[in-house]
Amino acid sequence: MTTTRIALVGDRSPDVRSHTRVPLLLDALREREGLDLDAYWIPTEEAEEHGVGGFDAVWLLPGSPYRSEAGALTAVRTAREEGLPFLGTCAGFQHALLEYARSVCGLRGIGHAENTPDAEDPLIVPLACSLVGHEGAILLTPGSLAAGLLGAERSLERYHCNYGASATHLDTLRAHGLAFTGADTEGDVRIAELPGHPFFLATLFQPELSGDGRRPHAFIRGLATAAVTHARAAR
């Protein structure tokens, strides 16, 4: 049997609810979906030093501020450039946008206000209203990866964040190929994906908090399925 290896990138903590959900989700994927993943937690400092090459998928988990911004960005870039299935949730979404802005769009001086409060040109900024503990409707772009996975064009999702994307540079990211395929009812972007990549999806909300953990969210099932596909092709 082919082993499917997934890197869970983040600074694991029992105080981060999404981190405590991951073992339940992995068990559910194995029992309900027949998808057996060999998961490894990779602290952001380790991702910075050693990278995440050799895995079949990368999940950049919540828990910001990360101990190593560079490690989080390395994980995103490796997945993007090497065609590894990638899911970024909450802070993972924020850093996926940050990496794309710097590496692809050439916006070298762009920052994350939580990591660098005095950044002159922040892409990731404090939300006008905190979304910690909130639920909200998401409107999805028809024909997108996100809409296809959900089988719907509207979904109710759960958040636990205080930071989101500034609208200032979004058109530049779009012009360089990043697609924003989900927004809240006010039009603020909540999902990003990369057309042409085998599986590259980032969400400001936390799909790992959906339900009680016994039925993995469609985006998590999608990542797992893409990881298995990658493992079979790579072996």
N, C-alpha and C positions, 0 to 999 in steps of 0.2 A: 504493500500500500504506500502511495506517495504521501510523504509528510508535508503538511502545509504550515509554514512558519510565518507568524504575524508579529510585528514589532508594535508593542503598546508603549508609545513614547509619552512620557510625562513623569512628574515627580510624585510618585505614588504616596498616598496618604489616606489613613482611615477616616480622616475628617472630610474628605472630598467624596460626596455621595456617589458621583458617577464612577469613581474608582471602585467602590464597594459593589457596584452593580455588575462590573465586568465579569467576575467569575460566574455569576448567575446566567449572564447572557451566553457565555461560552458553553456552559452546561446545556442550556436550552438549544443552542445551535447544534450541538452534538446529538441530543436526544430527539428533538423535534424535526430537525432538518437533515440529519445525517452528515453534518459538516464538522469534521474533527480538526480543530486548529491547535497547533503547538504554539502557545502564546508566550512571549518574553517581554517583561517590563524593562524598558530602557530609560533610565533617568536622563534628563536633558543634558547634563554634563557628559554622560557617557556617549550620547548621540553626537555631541560636539567633538569629542576626542576620537571616537572609533567609527562614527557613521552608522548607517542602517542597511548597508549593502548586504545581499545574501538572503534577505527576507522575501516573502511572497506578497506581503501587504504591510502597510504602515497605517496605524491609527494614532493620530495626534490628539491626545485627550485633554479635557479641561484641567484646571488647577493653576491658573496664572496668579501672580507673575511666576513664570518658569524660572528655575534657578539659572538656566542658561538660555537666553534668547537665541544665541548662535546655534545651540544644539537643536532647538525646535525648528529653526530655519533650515538647517542642514537636512533634517528629516523630510521636510517638505520638498526641498530641492532634489534630493535623491529620488524620491518617489516620482516627482514630476519628470525629471530628465531620464530616468531609467524605465519608465513605464510601469512602475509598481502600483497596484491598486492602493488608493489613498482615501482615507476619511479623516477629516478634521472637524472636531466638534467644539463649539464655544471658543475657547482660546485657540483651538486648532484652526478654526475658521479665520480668526483674526491674524494668526501668523501665516496662514496660507496666502492671504491677501498681501501681507507685508513682504513675504518672500517674492511673490510674483511682481509686485511693484518695483522692488529693488533689482531683481535678477533679470526680469524680462523687459520691464518698461524703462529701466535705467534711472529710476527715481532713488538714487543712492542716499539722499539725505532724509528720506521719509522715515517717520518714526511711529512708535506705539506709546501713547500717552501714559499708560500704566507703567511701562518699563522705563521711559524717559520723560518724566513730567514736564521738563522744560524744552521738549522737542519743538523746533521752530515750524516744522511742517508735518504734523501728525496725520497719519492715515487712519489710525485707530484712536477713537476719542471717547470720552465719557458719554454715556447715553443721557439724553435729557431726563428720562425717567428710568430708574433701575428696573431690570427685568428679573431680579433675583426672586425665585419662587413663583413667577408668573407663567400663565398659559396664554397663547394667542394664536389666531388664525394665520395661516400661511397660504398665499395664492401662488400656484406654480405655473410655469410656462408650459403650454401644451407642447408635446414632443420632446421635452427635455429628459435627461436621465432621471432626474428627481421625480418628475411626474410619472414616468414609466415604471419606476420602482414602486411608487405608491398606488398606481392605478387610479389616480384621482388628480384633480387640479386644485384641490383645497384640502388643507389638513390642519388639525389643532395640535400644537406642539408646546413643549415645556422648556422654559429658560432658567438659567441661573447665572446671569452676567450683568456687568455694569458698564461694559465697553462695546462699541460697535464701529462700523465703518463710516467715516466721513464721506459725504457726497462729493467732496472736492476733486478727487482724482479717479472716480469710478469710470468716467468716460475714457480716460487714458488706459485703464485696465481692460475695458471692453475693446478698445481699438487694437490692443495687442493680443486679443484672442480669448480673454477670460469671459465666461458667460455668467450673468446673474439671473438665476432661473426660479427664484422664490423671493417673495417680499411679503411684509405684513400689510395690513389693511391701509396703512398710511403711506405705503410705497417704499418703505425702507428695506434695503436688501438684507436677506436672511439666508440665502443659499447661493453658493458659487460652484460652478463646475467647469471643466476644461474639455471642450469638444475635441475629439481625435485621440484623447488619452484613453487607455483601456478602462479605467475607472478612477475618476478624480472628482471628489465631492466634498464640499465643506459647508457646514451649517452653524449659524450663530446659536441656534437652539441645541438642546441636548437630547438626541434620539435615544440615548441609553437610559433616560429617565422615563421613557414611555411605558405605561402600564406598570405591572408589578415585577418585571424582569423575566417572566416565564415565556413571553412571546416577543422575541427580538423585533425591533423596529425594522421596517423594510430596507432602510439604508444600511443597517448593520448586517442583515441577511445578504444584501447586495455586495457589501465589502467581502464577506466571507466566501460567497460564491465566486467572486472575481479572484480572490486569493487562491482558491482551489484550482481554478482554471489556469492561473499563472504557474502554480506549482507543477501541474501536469505537463504544461508546455515546456517548462524549464528543465525538467528531469530527463 
